[in-house]
Every structure is written in structure tokens, then in C-alpha cells.
């Protein structure tokens, strides 16, 4: 069970092929975790916008 958790943790933090450039010009690898956080934030924003209509 412990190794499954480690494998999942590695999978969510491994780069998936893209980068963002930060304010200092450094390349930051895009991870699965970053994509999931962005999707969750977008979904939450859409739900809040739907309530305002």
C-alpha cells in the first residue's frame, strides 16, 4: 500500500512535457498536480458564475 501511495505521489509531481516561465525567467515544469489544481479552480469559478445569473 505504501509503495502505491509513493507511485501516485511521484506521478502527480512528475513533469508532463510542458513548462511555464516565472517572473524571473525560470522554466517551471508543469505537473499533473498543477493541471488538476487549475481544473478545480476553473470548475469552482464556473459554479460561482452560474449562481450569479
N, C-alpha and C positions, 0 to 999 in steps of 0.2 A: 504493500500500500504506500509506503514511504517513497519508493522509487517512482511510482506513478505520479505522486504529487510533485516530485522533483522534475520529472519529464514535462509535466504540464507547465510548471513554472518556467522552465527553460524555453518551451515553445512560445509562451506569451511574451518573453523578453528578447527573443532572437530577432535580428533584423529580417525583414521580408522582401528586401530588394529596393527600397526607396529611402530617400533622405530628405530632411528639412534643413534649411540653413538658419542658424540662430543669429541674433543681433551682432555677434562677434565674428560672423562668417564661418563658424564651425559647422561641419556636416554632422547631423544627429540622425542615426539610423531610425527608421520608422519600424515600430514593433507591432505585433498583433494586439498587445495591450493598449497601445496608443490609438489604434483604429477602433477597438471596442469602446474606449472612453469617448471618442469623438462621436461614434454612432449613438451611444447612450445619451450624450448631451444634446444631439440633434433631435432624437426622439422626444426627450423631455421638453425641448423648446417647441416642437410641433404640437405637443399635447397642450401646453400652456397657451399657444396661439389659438388653438381650436376652442378653448374655453372662453376666449375674449370675443369671439364672433357672436 
